[in-house]
């Protein structure tokens, strides 16, 4: 994920996909960026834009921002007798327009089997609040809740997309 700076703050989230690890892994290996875009963008908007959209609610007010997601690296630690395989997707995102008005997120999405038919996706990231010292003060007030809500929504959207997309596709034998 890179080095944590003094200005960056950690954030974590997770969700489950009721599909075998191998199917979730293969979908992300094939085109993680497309999965992320499809998961976070309404179908009509997907046809018009390559950006994804994060949505979250703060006090009942909906907030959204188009984001650019960059997949930096995908690797898999294969299983041995004592461990299960784990795939890690390193990614970054920032607002597509006026990126310095929104946090820059660097994260790792870990994917691993919980059971033969259930996979966990674990998001561990750090973000840099905008506006330097002023942004850090604003973060203490409300921005951290906004970042947490954005990440939780992203992880939930990715898990929901994978659940539905993989349920529609027949499993290869």
Number of C-alpha atoms within 10 A of each C-alpha: 15 8 8 14 10 7 14 18 17 16 18 16 18 18 16 21 24 20 21 19 25 16 17 24 20 12 16 20 17 10 11 19 18 15 19 23 23 19 23 24 20 12 11 8 13 15 9 8 12 17 18 25 25 21 19 20 14 11 6 7 7 9 12 11 19 19 21 18 23 15 16 13 11 16 12 15 11 10 10 8 5 5 9 13 15 17 23 22 21 21 20 19 18 21 21 17 12 9 16 15 13 21 23 17 22 25 23 22 20 19 25 22 22 16 12 11 13 15 23 22 24 18 23 18 22 25 23 22 25 19 14 12 11 10 18 18 13 15 19 10 10 11 18 19 14 17 22 16 18 20 23 20 18 22 24 20 21 21 24 17 18 24 16 13 13 18 12 9 9 7 10 5 3
